[in-house]
Amino acid sequence: MDDVTAGPDARLAFSYRAKNANLVLAGTGKVTVIVDGRTTKTIDVSGSPTLYRLTDDKDPRTARLELRLDEGLEAYAFAFG
């Protein structure tokens, strides 16, 4: 599978341990980033596949990440640092 296209009310949630989480996204729409139950940012996505920073912490931490994606957005790959 090369990518996933968001349907209506698309959500993706998982736990991770890292300083930052990134996701390659394409299309046109918004992604709401929720960390440990708190909305931290909304990302405007537009165009061809681009790496977007979802979180950016000083030190590695374990957190629960939830993404709410507008319908039609394409998600390709996660990267953690």
mmCIF file of the N, C-alpha and C atoms, coordinates in Angstrom:
data_MODEL
# 
_entry.id   MODEL 
# 
loop_
_atom_site.group_PDB 
_atom_site.id 
_atom_site.type_symbol 
_atom_site.label_atom_id 
_atom_site.label_alt_id 
_atom_site.label_comp_id 
_atom_site.label_asym_id 
_atom_site.label_entity_id 
_atom_site.label_seq_id 
_atom_site.pdbx_PDB_ins_code 
_atom_site.Cartn_x 
_atom_site.Cartn_y 
_atom_site.Cartn_z 
_atom_site.occupancy 
_atom_site.B_iso_or_equiv 
_atom_site.pdbx_formal_charge 
_atom_site.auth_seq_id 
_atom_site.auth_comp_id 
_atom_site.auth_asym_id 
_atom_site.auth_atom_id 
_atom_site.pdbx_PDB_model_num 
ATOM 1   N N  . MET A 1 1  ? 0.850   -1.173 0.000  1.00 0.00 ? 1  MET A N  1 
ATOM 2   C CA . MET A 1 1  ? 0.000   0.000  0.000  1.00 0.00 ? 1  MET A CA 1 
ATOM 3   C C  . MET A 1 1  ? 0.894   1.234  0.000  1.00 0.00 ? 1  MET A C  1 
ATOM 4   N N  . ASP A 1 2  ? 0.636   2.155  -0.904 1.00 0.00 ? 2  ASP A N  1 
ATOM 5   C CA . ASP A 1 2  ? 1.437   3.360  -1.027 1.00 0.00 ? 2  ASP A CA 1 
ATOM 6   C C  . ASP A 1 2  ? 0.945   4.508  -0.162 1.00 0.00 ? 2  ASP A C  1 
ATOM 7   N N  . ASP A 1 3  ? -0.376  4.647  -0.032 1.00 0.00 ? 3  ASP A N  1 
ATOM 8   C CA . ASP A 1 3  ? -0.931  5.726  0.773  1.00 0.00 ? 3  ASP A CA 1 
ATOM 9   C C  . ASP A 1 3  ? -2.332  5.348  1.227  1.00 0.00 ? 3  ASP A C  1 
ATOM 10  N N  . VAL A 1 4  ? -2.855  6.153  2.124  1.00 0.00 ? 4  VAL A N  1 
ATOM 11  C CA . VAL A 1 4  ? -4.214  5.982  2.637  1.00 0.00 ? 4  VAL A CA 1 
ATOM 12  C C  . VAL A 1 4  ? -4.943  7.292  2.393  1.00 0.00 ? 4  VAL A C  1 
ATOM 13  N N  . THR A 1 5  ? -6.155  7.209  1.858  1.00 0.00 ? 5  THR A N  1 
ATOM 14  C CA . THR A 1 5  ? -6.960  8.409  1.634  1.00 0.00 ? 5  THR A CA 1 
ATOM 15  C C  . THR A 1 5  ? -8.041  8.486  2.696  1.00 0.00 ? 5  THR A C  1 
ATOM 16  N N  . ALA A 1 6  ? -8.141  9.627  3.360  1.00 0.00 ? 6  ALA A N  1 
ATOM 17  C CA . ALA A 1 6  ? -9.095  9.820  4.451  1.00 0.00 ? 6  ALA A CA 1 
ATOM 18  C C  . ALA A 1 6  ? -10.524 9.857  3.919  1.00 0.00 ? 6  ALA A C  1 
ATOM 19  N N  . GLY A 1 7  ? -11.408 9.150  4.621  1.00 0.00 ? 7  GLY A N  1 
ATOM 20  C CA . GLY A 1 7  ? -12.833 9.200  4.333  1.00 0.00 ? 7  GLY A CA 1 
ATOM 21  C C  . GLY A 1 7  ? -13.510 10.175 5.283  1.00 0.00 ? 7  GLY A C  1 
ATOM 22  N N  . PRO A 1 8  ? -14.845 10.178 5.305  1.00 0.00 ? 8  PRO A N  1 
ATOM 23  C CA . PRO A 1 8  ? -15.567 11.073 6.213  1.00 0.00 ? 8  PRO A CA 1 
ATOM 24  C C  . PRO A 1 8  ? -15.201 10.792 7.673  1.00 0.00 ? 8  PRO A C  1 
ATOM 25  N N  . ASP A 1 9  ? -14.994 11.833 8.463  1.00 0.00 ? 9  ASP A N  1 
ATOM 26  C CA . ASP A 1 9  ? -14.680 11.724 9.892  1.00 0.00 ? 9  ASP A CA 1 
ATOM 27  C C  . ASP A 1 9  ? -13.464 10.845 10.169 1.00 0.00 ? 9  ASP A C  1 
ATOM 28  N N  . ALA A 1 10 ? -12.451 10.909 9.317  1.00 0.00 ? 10 ALA A N  1 
ATOM 29  C CA . ALA A 1 10 ? -11.258 10.069 9.460  1.00 0.00 ? 10 ALA A CA 1 
ATOM 30  C C  . ALA A 1 10 ? -10.471 10.446 10.711 1.00 0.00 ? 10 ALA A C  1 
ATOM 31  N N  . ARG A 1 11 ? -10.052 9.417  11.429 1.00 0.00 ? 11 ARG A N  1 
ATOM 32  C CA . ARG A 1 11 ? -9.227  9.593  12.626 1.00 0.00 ? 11 ARG A CA 1 
ATOM 33  C C  . ARG A 1 11 ? -8.182  8.494  12.667 1.00 0.00 ? 11 ARG A C  1 
ATOM 34  N N  . LEU A 1 12 ? -7.040  8.838  13.186 1.00 0.00 ? 12 LEU A N  1 
ATOM 35  C CA . LEU A 1 12 ? -5.951  7.893  13.352 1.00 0.00 ? 12 LEU A CA 1 
ATOM 36  C C  . LEU A 1 12 ? -5.359  8.154  14.719 1.00 0.00 ? 12 LEU A C  1 
ATOM 37  N N  . ALA A 1 13 ? -5.213  7.107  15.532 1.00 0.00 ? 13 ALA A N  1 
ATOM 38  C CA . ALA A 1 13 ? -4.687  7.298  16.886 1.00 0.00 ? 13 ALA A CA 1 
ATOM 39  C C  . ALA A 1 13 ? -3.736  6.164  17.241 1.00 0.00 ? 13 ALA A C  1 
ATOM 40  N N  . PHE A 1 14 ? -2.661  6.522  17.954 1.00 0.00 ? 14 PHE A N  1 
ATOM 41  C CA . PHE A 1 14 ? -1.703  5.529  18.411 1.00 0.00 ? 14 PHE A CA 1 
ATOM 42  C C  . PHE A 1 14 ? -0.806  6.159  19.475 1.00 0.00 ? 14 PHE A C  1 
ATOM 43  N N  . SER A 1 15 ? -0.072  5.335  20.187 1.00 0.00 ? 15 SER A N  1 
ATOM 44  C CA . SER A 1 15 ? 0.908   5.811  21.161 1.00 0.00 ? 15 SER A CA 1 
ATOM 45  C C  . SER A 1 15 ? 2.291   5.727  20.534 1.00 0.00 ? 15 SER A C  1 
ATOM 46  N N  . TYR A 1 16 ? 3.175   6.647  20.915 1.00 0.00 ? 16 TYR A N  1 
ATOM 47  C CA . TYR A 1 16 ? 4.533   6.651  20.387 1.00 0.00 ? 16 TYR A CA 1 
ATOM 48  C C  . TYR A 1 16 ? 5.493   7.135  21.458 1.00 0.00 ? 16 TYR A C  1 
ATOM 49  N N  . ARG A 1 17 ? 6.786   6.874  21.252 1.00 0.00 ? 17 ARG A N  1 
ATOM 50  C CA . ARG A 1 17 ? 7.827   7.436  22.117 1.00 0.00 ? 17 ARG A CA 1 
ATOM 51  C C  . ARG A 1 17 ? 8.880   8.055  21.203 1.00 0.00 ? 17 ARG A C  1 
ATOM 52  N N  . ALA A 1 18 ? 9.001   9.370  21.274 1.00 0.00 ? 18 ALA A N  1 
ATOM 53  C CA . ALA A 1 18 ? 9.958   10.108 20.449 1.00 0.00 ? 18 ALA A CA 1 
ATOM 54  C C  . ALA A 1 18 ? 9.930   11.580 20.855 1.00 0.00 ? 18 ALA A C  1 
ATOM 55  N N  . LYS A 1 19 ? 10.877  12.358 20.320 1.00 0.00 ? 19 LYS A N  1 
ATOM 56  C CA . LYS A 1 19 ? 10.848  13.809 20.519 1.00 0.00 ? 19 LYS A CA 1 
ATOM 57  C C  . LYS A 1 19 ? 9.849   14.446 19.569 1.00 0.00 ? 19 LYS A C  1 
ATOM 58  N N  . ASN A 1 20 ? 9.792   13.921 18.350 1.00 0.00 ? 20 ASN A N  1 
ATOM 59  C CA . ASN A 1 20 ? 8.859   14.493 17.393 1.00 0.00 ? 20 ASN A CA 1 
ATOM 60  C C  . ASN A 1 20 ? 8.268   13.417 16.495 1.00 0.00 ? 20 ASN A C  1 
ATOM 61  N N  . ALA A 1 21 ? 7.086   13.709 16.011 1.00 0.00 ? 21 ALA A N  1 
ATOM 62  C CA . ALA A 1 21 ? 6.384   12.835 15.074 1.00 0.00 ? 21 ALA A CA 1 
ATOM 63  C C  . ALA A 1 21 ? 6.092   13.644 13.819 1.00 0.00 ? 21 ALA A C  1 
ATOM 64  N N  . ASN A 1 22 ? 6.276   13.017 12.677 1.00 0.00 ? 22 ASN A N  1 
ATOM 65  C CA . ASN A 1 22 ? 6.087   13.666 11.385 1.00 0.00 ? 22 ASN A CA 1 
ATOM 66  C C  . ASN A 1 22 ? 5.256   12.752 10.492 1.00 0.00 ? 22 ASN A C  1 
ATOM 67  N N  . LEU A 1 23 ? 4.563   13.347 9.529  1.00 0.00 ? 23 LEU A N  1 
ATOM 68  C CA . LEU A 1 23 ? 3.750   12.560 8.605  1.00 0.00 ? 23 LEU A CA 1 
ATOM 69  C C  . LEU A 1 23 ? 3.789   13.216 7.236  1.00 0.00 ? 23 LEU A C  1 
ATOM 70  N N  . VAL A 1 24 ? 3.973   12.398 6.209  1.00 0.00 ? 24 VAL A N  1 
ATOM 71  C CA . VAL A 1 24 ? 3.903   12.882 4.832  1.00 0.00 ? 24 VAL A CA 1 
ATOM 72  C C  . VAL A 1 24 ? 2.431   12.903 4.434  1.00 0.00 ? 24 VAL A C  1 
ATOM 73  N N  . LEU A 1 25 ? 1.962   14.088 4.019  1.00 0.00 ? 25 LEU A N  1 
ATOM 74  C CA . LEU A 1 25 ? 0.563   14.291 3.645  1.00 0.00 ? 25 LEU A CA 1 
ATOM 75  C C  . LEU A 1 25 ? 0.480   14.971 2.289  1.00 0.00 ? 25 LEU A C  1 
ATOM 76  N N  . ALA A 1 26 ? -0.633  14.735 1.588  1.00 0.00 ? 26 ALA A N  1 
ATOM 77  C CA . ALA A 1 26 ? -0.886  15.402 0.311  1.00 0.00 ? 26 ALA A CA 1 
ATOM 78  C C  . ALA A 1 26 ? -2.378  15.658 0.183  1.00 0.00 ? 26 ALA A C  1 
ATOM 79  N N  . GLY A 1 27 ? -2.728  16.541 -0.759 1.00 0.00 ? 27 GLY A N  1 
ATOM 80  C CA . GLY A 1 27 ? -4.127  16.890 -0.983 1.00 0.00 ? 27 GLY A CA 1 
ATOM 81  C C  . GLY A 1 27 ? -4.403  18.282 -0.447 1.00 0.00 ? 27 GLY A C  1 
ATOM 82  N N  . THR A 1 28 ? -5.676  18.542 -0.214 1.00 0.00 ? 28 THR A N  1 
ATOM 83  C CA . THR A 1 28 ? -6.080  19.846 0.311  1.00 0.00 ? 28 THR A CA 1 
ATOM 84  C C  . THR A 1 28 ? -7.033  19.651 1.474  1.00 0.00 ? 28 THR A C  1 
ATOM 85  N N  . GLY A 1 29 ? -6.702  20.237 2.610  1.00 0.00 ? 29 GLY A N  1 
ATOM 86  C CA . GLY A 1 29 ? -7.554  20.130 3.789  1.00 0.00 ? 29 GLY A CA 1 
ATOM 87  C C  . GLY A 1 29 ? -6.774  20.424 5.049  1.00 0.00 ? 29 GLY A C  1 
ATOM 88  N N  . LYS A 1 30 ? -7.358  20.044 6.171  1.00 0.00 ? 30 LYS A N  1 
ATOM 89  C CA . LYS A 1 30 ? -6.758  20.309 7.479  1.00 0.00 ? 30 LYS A CA 1 
ATOM 90  C C  . LYS A 1 30 ? -6.585  19.012 8.260  1.00 0.00 ? 30 LYS A C  1 
ATOM 91  N N  . VAL A 1 31 ? -5.563  19.011 9.112  1.00 0.00 ? 31 VAL A N  1 
ATOM 92  C CA . VAL A 1 31 ? -5.322  17.927 10.058 1.00 0.00 ? 31 VAL A CA 1 
ATOM 93  C C  . VAL A 1 31 ? -5.298  18.546 11.443 1.00 0.00 ? 31 VAL A C  1 
ATOM 94  N N  . THR A 1 32 ? -6.118  18.036 12.335 1.00 0.00 ? 32 THR A N  1 
ATOM 95  C CA . THR A 1 32 ? -6.100  18.469 13.734 1.00 0.00 ? 32 THR A CA 1 
ATOM 96  C C  . THR A 1 32 ? -5.238  17.480 14.497 1.00 0.00 ? 32 THR A C  1 
ATOM 97  N N  . VAL A 1 33 ? -4.254  17.999 15.230 1.00 0.00 ? 33 VAL A N  1 
ATOM 98  C CA . VAL A 1 33 ? -3.322  17.176 15.997 1.00 0.00 ? 33 VAL A CA 1 
ATOM 99  C C  . VAL A 1 33 ? -3.719  17.245 17.466 1.00 0.00 ? 33 VAL A C  1 
ATOM 100 N N  . ILE A 1 34 ? -3.960  16.086 18.061 1.00 0.00 ? 34 ILE A N  1 
ATOM 101 C CA . ILE A 1 34 ? -4.349  15.986 19.466 1.00 0.00 ? 34 ILE A CA 1 
ATOM 102 C C  . ILE A 1 34 ? -3.324  15.107 20.172 1.00 0.00 ? 34 ILE A C  1 
ATOM 103 N N  . VAL A 1 35 ? -2.678  15.642 21.207 1.00 0.00 ? 35 VAL A N  1 
ATOM 104 C CA . VAL A 1 35 ? -1.675  14.910 21.968 1.00 0.00 ? 35 VAL A CA 1 
ATOM 105 C C  . VAL A 1 35 ? -2.183  14.749 23.388 1.00 0.00 ? 35 VAL A C  1 
ATOM 106 N N  . ASP A 1 36 ? -2.289  13.500 23.822 1.00 0.00 ? 36 ASP A N  1 
ATOM 107 C CA . ASP A 1 36 ? -2.779  13.191 25.173 1.00 0.00 ? 36 ASP A CA 1 
ATOM 108 C C  . ASP A 1 36 ? -4.097  13.889 25.478 1.00 0.00 ? 36 ASP A C  1 
ATOM 109 N N  . GLY A 1 37 ? -4.995  13.924 24.484 1.00 0.00 ? 37 GLY A N  1 
ATOM 110 C CA . GLY A 1 37 ? -6.329  14.471 24.681 1.00 0.00 ? 37 GLY A CA 1 
ATOM 111 C C  . GLY A 1 37 ? -6.454  15.971 24.519 1.00 0.00 ? 37 GLY A C  1 
ATOM 112 N N  . ARG A 1 38 ? -5.342  16.660 24.202 1.00 0.00 ? 38 ARG A N  1 
ATOM 113 C CA . ARG A 1 38 ? -5.351  18.121 24.075 1.00 0.00 ? 38 ARG A CA 1 
ATOM 114 C C  . ARG A 1 38 ? -4.986  18.515 22.646 1.00 0.00 ? 38 ARG A C  1 
ATOM 115 N N  . THR A 1 39 ? -5.833  19.322 22.025 1.00 0.00 ? 39 THR A N  1 
ATOM 116 C CA . THR A 1 39 ? -5.543  19.801 20.678 1.00 0.00 ? 39 THR A CA 1 
ATOM 117 C C  . THR A 1 39 ? -4.329  20.715 20.735 1.00 0.00 ? 39 THR A C  1 
ATOM 118 N N  . THR A 1 40 ? -3.299  20.386 19.949 1.00 0.00 ? 40 THR A N  1 
ATOM 119 C CA . THR A 1 40 ? -2.061  21.164 19.982 1.00 0.00 ? 40 THR A CA 1 
ATOM 120 C C  . THR A 1 40 ? -1.867  22.031 18.745 1.00 0.00 ? 40 THR A C  1 
ATOM 121 N N  . LYS A 1 41 ? -2.447  21.628 17.613 1.00 0.00 ? 41 LYS A N  1 
ATOM 122 C CA . LYS A 1 41 ? -2.315  22.445 16.409 1.00 0.00 ? 41 LYS A CA 1 
ATOM 123 C C  . LYS A 1 41 ? -3.253  21.943 15.330 1.00 0.00 ? 41 LYS A C  1 
ATOM 124 N N  . THR A 1 42 ? -3.469  22.813 14.353 1.00 0.00 ? 42 THR A N  1 
ATOM 125 C CA . THR A 1 42 ? -4.176  22.451 13.136 1.00 0.00 ? 42 THR A CA 1 
ATOM 126 C C  . THR A 1 42 ? -3.248  22.769 11.976 1.00 0.00 ? 42 THR A C  1 
ATOM 127 N N  . ILE A 1 43 ? -3.068  21.804 11.111 1.00 0.00 ? 43 ILE A N  1 
ATOM 128 C CA . ILE A 1 43 ? -2.150  21.946 9.987  1.00 0.00 ? 43 ILE A CA 1 
ATOM 129 C C  . ILE A 1 43 ? -2.954  22.085 8.702  1.00 0.00 ? 43 ILE A C  1 
ATOM 130 N N  . ASP A 1 44 ? -2.634  23.111 7.914  1.00 0.00 ? 44 ASP A N  1 
ATOM 131 C CA . ASP A 1 44 ? -3.220  23.281 6.589  1.00 0.00 ? 44 ASP A CA 1 
ATOM 132 C C  . ASP A 1 44 ? -2.361  22.519 5.588  1.00 0.00 ? 44 ASP A C  1 
ATOM 133 N N  . VAL A 1 45 ? -2.974  21.582 4.884  1.00 0.00 ? 45 VAL A N  1 
ATOM 134 C CA . VAL A 1 45 ? -2.272  20.772 3.895  1.00 0.00 ? 45 VAL A CA 1 
ATOM 135 C C  . VAL A 1 45 ? -2.726  21.220 2.518  1.00 0.00 ? 45 VAL A C  1 
ATOM 136 N N  . SER A 1 46 ? -1.768  21.356 1.616  1.00 0.00 ? 46 SER A N  1 
ATOM 137 C CA . SER A 1 46 ? -2.111  21.747 0.253  1.00 0.00 ? 46 SER A CA 1 
ATOM 138 C C  . SER A 1 46 ? -1.017  21.270 -0.692 1.00 0.00 ? 46 SER A C  1 
ATOM 139 N N  . GLY A 1 47 ? -1.395  20.489 -1.697 1.00 0.00 ? 47 GLY A N  1 
ATOM 140 C CA . GLY A 1 47 ? -0.443  20.127 -2.735 1.00 0.00 ? 47 GLY A CA 1 
ATOM 141 C C  . GLY A 1 47 ? 0.074   18.712 -2.672 1.00 0.00 ? 47 GLY A C  1 
ATOM 142 N N  . SER A 1 48 ? 1.248   18.544 -3.270 1.00 0.00 ? 48 SER A N  1 
ATOM 143 C CA . SER A 1 48 ? 1.865   17.231 -3.410 1.00 0.00 ? 48 SER A CA 1 
ATOM 144 C C  . SER A 1 48 ? 2.438   16.754 -2.074 1.00 0.00 ? 48 SER A C  1 
ATOM 145 N N  . PRO A 1 49 ? 2.850   15.481 -1.985 1.00 0.00 ? 49 PRO A N  1 
ATOM 146 C CA . PRO A 1 49 ? 3.342   14.931 -0.725 1.00 0.00 ? 49 PRO A CA 1 
ATOM 147 C C  . PRO A 1 49 ? 4.466   15.764 -0.103 1.00 0.00 ? 49 PRO A C  1 
ATOM 148 N N  . THR A 1 50 ? 4.230   16.161 1.152  1.00 0.00 ? 50 THR A N  1 
ATOM 149 C CA . THR A 1 50 ? 5.165   16.982 1.916  1.00 0.00 ? 50 THR A CA 1 
ATOM 150 C C  . THR A 1 50 ? 5.207   16.460 3.345  1.00 0.00 ? 50 THR A C  1 
ATOM 151 N N  . LEU A 1 51 ? 6.395   16.500 3.951  1.00 0.00 ? 51 LEU A N  1 
ATOM 152 C CA . LEU A 1 51 ? 6.539   16.079 5.341  1.00 0.00 ? 51 LEU A CA 1 
ATOM 153 C C  . LEU A 1 51 ? 6.080   17.202 6.262  1.00 0.00 ? 51 LEU A C  1 
ATOM 154 N N  . TYR A 1 52 ? 5.151   16.891 7.167  1.00 0.00 ? 52 TYR A N  1 
ATOM 155 C CA . TYR A 1 52 ? 4.630   17.864 8.132  1.00 0.00 ? 52 TYR A CA 1 
ATOM 156 C C  . TYR A 1 52 ? 5.014   17.426 9.535  1.00 0.00 ? 52 TYR A C  1 
ATOM 157 N N  . ARG A 1 53 ? 5.456   18.397 10.364 1.00 0.00 ? 53 ARG A N  1 
ATOM 158 C CA . ARG A 1 53 ? 5.802   18.131 11.759 1.00 0.00 ? 53 ARG A CA 1 
ATOM 159 C C  . ARG A 1 53 ? 4.522   18.132 12.578 1.00 0.00 ? 53 ARG A C  1 
ATOM 160 N N  . LEU A 1 54 ? 4.238   17.023 13.247 1.00 0.00 ? 54 LEU A N  1 
ATOM 161 C CA . LEU A 1 54 ? 3.036   16.899 14.077 1.00 0.00 ? 54 LEU A CA 1 
ATOM 162 C C  . LEU A 1 54 ? 3.307   17.317 15.513 1.00 0.00 ? 54 LEU A C  1 
ATOM 163 N N  . THR A 1 55 ? 4.442   16.891 16.053 1.00 0.00 ? 55 THR A N  1 
ATOM 164 C CA . THR A 1 55 ? 4.826   17.234 17.425 1.00 0.00 ? 55 THR A CA 1 
ATOM 165 C C  . THR A 1 55 ? 6.290   17.638 17.437 1.00 0.00 ? 55 THR A C  1 
ATOM 166 N N  . ASP A 1 56 ? 6.682   18.400 18.450 1.00 0.00 ? 56 ASP A N  1 
ATOM 167 C CA . ASP A 1 56 ? 8.069   18.843 18.559 1.00 0.00 ? 56 ASP A CA 1 
ATOM 168 C C  . ASP A 1 56 ? 8.372   19.101 20.028 1.00 0.00 ? 56 ASP A C  1 
ATOM 169 N N  . ASP A 1 57 ? 8.963   18.106 20.677 1.00 0.00 ? 57 ASP A N  1 
ATOM 170 C CA . ASP A 1 57 ? 9.273   18.204 22.105 1.00 0.00 ? 57 ASP A CA 1 
ATOM 171 C C  . ASP A 1 57 ? 10.777  18.314 22.306 1.00 0.00 ? 57 ASP A C  1 
ATOM 172 N N  . LYS A 1 58 ? 11.201  18.879 23.439 1.00 0.00 ? 58 LYS A N  1 
ATOM 173 C CA . LYS A 1 58 ? 12.624  18.998 23.757 1.00 0.00 ? 58 LYS A CA 1 
ATOM 174 C C  . LYS A 1 58 ? 13.258  17.638 24.015 1.00 0.00 ? 58 LYS A C  1 
ATOM 175 N N  . ASP A 1 59 ? 12.516  16.760 24.690 1.00 0.00 ? 59 ASP A N  1 
ATOM 176 C CA . ASP A 1 59 ? 13.031  15.450 25.069 1.00 0.00 ? 59 ASP A CA 1 
ATOM 177 C C  . ASP A 1 59 ? 12.076  14.362 24.596 1.00 0.00 ? 59 ASP A C  1 
ATOM 178 N N  . PRO A 1 60 ? 12.572  13.151 24.395 1.00 0.00 ? 60 PRO A N  1 
ATOM 179 C CA . PRO A 1 60 ? 11.670  12.048 24.031 1.00 0.00 ? 60 PRO A CA 1 
ATOM 180 C C  . PRO A 1 60 ? 10.620  11.850 25.114 1.00 0.00 ? 60 PRO A C  1 
ATOM 181 N N  . ARG A 1 61 ? 9.425   11.507 24.687 1.00 0.00 ? 61 ARG A N  1 
ATOM 182 C CA . ARG A 1 61 ? 8.365   11.219 25.652 1.00 0.00 ? 61 ARG A CA 1 
ATOM 183 C C  . ARG A 1 61 ? 7.414   10.204 25.039 1.00 0.00 ? 61 ARG A C  1 
ATOM 184 N N  . THR A 1 62 ? 6.658   9.571  25.892 1.00 0.00 ? 62 THR A N  1 
ATOM 185 C CA . THR A 1 62 ? 5.604   8.670  25.446 1.00 0.00 ? 62 THR A CA 1 
ATOM 186 C C  . THR A 1 62 ? 4.304   9.454  25.467 1.00 0.00 ? 62 THR A C  1 
ATOM 187 N N  . ALA A 1 63 ? 3.578   9.412  24.376 1.00 0.00 ? 63 ALA A N  1 
ATOM 188 C CA . ALA A 1 63 ? 2.333   10.176 24.281 1.00 0.00 ? 63 ALA A CA 1 
ATOM 189 C C  . ALA A 1 63 ? 1.355   9.437  23.379 1.00 0.00 ? 63 ALA A C  1 
ATOM 190 N N  . ARG A 1 64 ? 0.084   9.815  23.495 1.00 0.00 ? 64 ARG A N  1 
ATOM 191 C CA . ARG A 1 64 ? -0.951  9.296  22.609 1.00 0.00 ? 64 ARG A CA 1 
ATOM 192 C C  . ARG A 1 64 ? -1.245  10.391 21.589 1.00 0.00 ? 64 ARG A C  1 
ATOM 193 N N  . LEU A 1 65 ? -1.111  10.038 20.332 1.00 0.00 ? 65 LEU A N  1 
ATOM 194 C CA . LEU A 1 65 ? -1.323  10.977 19.243 1.00 0.00 ? 65 LEU A CA 1 
ATOM 195 C C  . LEU A 1 65 ? -2.604  10.606 18.516 1.00 0.00 ? 65 LEU A C  1 
ATOM 196 N N  . GLU A 1 66 ? -3.483  11.589 18.328 1.00 0.00 ? 66 GLU A N  1 
ATOM 197 C CA . GLU A 1 66 ? -4.694  11.391 17.528 1.00 0.00 ? 66 GLU A CA 1 
ATOM 198 C C  . GLU A 1 66 ? -4.707  12.447 16.435 1.00 0.00 ? 66 GLU A C  1 
ATOM 199 N N  . LEU A 1 67 ? -4.998  12.010 15.226 1.00 0.00 ? 67 LEU A N  1 
ATOM 200 C CA . LEU A 1 67 ? -5.109  12.916 14.090 1.00 0.00 ? 67 LEU A CA 1 
ATOM 201 C C  . LEU A 1 67 ? -6.518  12.848 13.544 1.00 0.00 ? 67 LEU A C  1 
ATOM 202 N N  . ARG A 1 68 ? -7.082  14.006 13.268 1.00 0.00 ? 68 ARG A N  1 
ATOM 203 C CA . ARG A 1 68 ? -8.391  14.093 12.618 1.00 0.00 ? 68 ARG A CA 1 
ATOM 204 C C  . ARG A 1 68 ? -8.153  14.742 11.260 1.00 0.00 ? 68 ARG A C  1 
ATOM 205 N N  . LEU A 1 69 ? -8.408  13.981 10.204 1.00 0.00 ? 69 LEU A N  1 
ATOM 206 C CA . LEU A 1 69 ? -8.074  14.410 8.855  1.00 0.00 ? 69 LEU A CA 1 
ATOM 207 C C  . LEU A 1 69 ? -9.324  14.733 8.060  1.00 0.00 ? 69 LEU A C  1 
ATOM 208 N N  . ASP A 1 70 ? -9.249  15.827 7.301  1.00 0.00 ? 70 ASP A N  1 
ATOM 209 C CA . ASP A 1 70 ? -10.345 16.155 6.392  1.00 0.00 ? 70 ASP A CA 1 
ATOM 210 C C  . ASP A 1 70 ? -10.438 15.083 5.309  1.00 0.00 ? 70 ASP A C  1 
ATOM 211 N N  . GLU A 1 71 ? -11.643 14.848 4.867  1.00 0.00 ? 71 GLU A N  1 
ATOM 212 C CA . GLU A 1 71 ? -11.887 13.862 3.820  1.00 0.00 ? 71 GLU A CA 1 
ATOM 213 C C  . GLU A 1 71 ? -11.069 14.202 2.573  1.00 0.00 ? 71 GLU A C  1 
ATOM 214 N N  . GLY A 1 72 ? -10.462 13.179 2.001  1.00 0.00 ? 72 GLY A N  1 
ATOM 215 C CA . GLY A 1 72 ? -9.699  13.337 0.774  1.00 0.00 ? 72 GLY A CA 1 
ATOM 216 C C  . GLY A 1 72 ? -8.210  13.516 0.966  1.00 0.00 ? 72 GLY A C  1 
ATOM 217 N N  . LEU A 1 73 ? -7.759  13.861 2.189  1.00 0.00 ? 73 LEU A N  1 
ATOM 218 C CA . LEU A 1 73 ? -6.318  13.976 2.420  1.00 0.00 ? 73 LEU A CA 1 
ATOM 219 C C  . LEU A 1 73 ? -5.666  12.605 2.278  1.00 0.00 ? 73 LEU A C  1 
ATOM 220 N N  . GLU A 1 74 ? -4.431  12.608 1.783  1.00 0.00 ? 74 GLU A N  1 
ATOM 221 C CA . GLU A 1 74 ? -3.683  11.375 1.617  1.00 0.00 ? 74 GLU A CA 1 
ATOM 222 C C  . GLU A 1 74 ? -2.522  11.340 2.603  1.00 0.00 ? 74 GLU A C  1 
ATOM 223 N N  . ALA A 1 75 ? -2.392  10.228 3.325  1.00 0.00 ? 75 ALA A N  1 
ATOM 224 C CA . ALA A 1 75 ? -1.302  10.040 4.281  1.00 0.00 ? 75 ALA A CA 1 
ATOM 225 C C  . ALA A 1 75 ? -0.377  8.947  3.744  1.00 0.00 ? 75 ALA A C  1 
ATOM 226 N N  . TYR A 1 76 ? 0.930   9.221  3.768  1.00 0.00 ? 76 TYR A N  1 
ATOM 227 C CA . TYR A 1 76 ? 1.883   8.302  3.173  1.00 0.00 ? 76 TYR A CA 1 
ATOM 228 C C  . TYR A 1 76 ? 2.766   7.567  4.184  1.00 0.00 ? 76 TYR A C  1 
ATOM 229 N N  . ALA A 1 77 ? 3.519   8.296  5.000  1.00 0.00 ? 77 ALA A N  1 
ATOM 230 C CA . ALA A 1 77 ? 4.489   7.643  5.888  1.00 0.00 ? 77 ALA A CA 1 
ATOM 231 C C  . ALA A 1 77 ? 4.730   8.494  7.124  1.00 0.00 ? 77 ALA A C  1 
ATOM 232 N N  . PHE A 1 78 ? 4.879   7.804  8.266  1.00 0.00 ? 78 PHE A N  1 
ATOM 233 C CA . PHE A 1 78 ? 5.257   8.471  9.509  1.00 0.00 ? 78 PHE A CA 1 
ATOM 234 C C  . PHE A 1 78 ? 6.772   8.420  9.644  1.00 0.00 ? 78 PHE A C  1 
ATOM 235 N N  . ALA A 1 79 ? 7.340   9.411  10.306 1.00 0.00 ? 79 ALA A N  1 
ATOM 236 C CA . ALA A 1 79 ? 8.751   9.429  10.671 1.00 0.00 ? 79 ALA A CA 1 
ATOM 237 C C  . ALA A 1 79 ? 8.841   9.997  12.080 1.00 0.00 ? 79 ALA A C  1 
ATOM 238 N N  . PHE A 1 80 ? 9.724   9.423  12.890 1.00 0.00 ? 80 PHE A N  1 
ATOM 239 C CA . PHE A 1 80 ? 9.876   9.856  14.276 1.00 0.00 ? 80 PHE A CA 1 
ATOM 240 C C  . PHE A 1 80 ? 11.334  10.219 14.524 1.00 0.00 ? 80 PHE A C  1 
ATOM 241 N N  . GLY A 1 81 ? 11.537  11.199 15.387 1.00 0.00 ? 81 GLY A N  1 
ATOM 242 C CA . GLY A 1 81 ? 12.907  11.610 15.695 1.00 0.00 ? 81 GLY A CA 1 
ATOM 243 C C  . GLY A 1 81 ? 13.110  11.767 17.162 1.00 0.00 ? 81 GLY A C  1 
# 
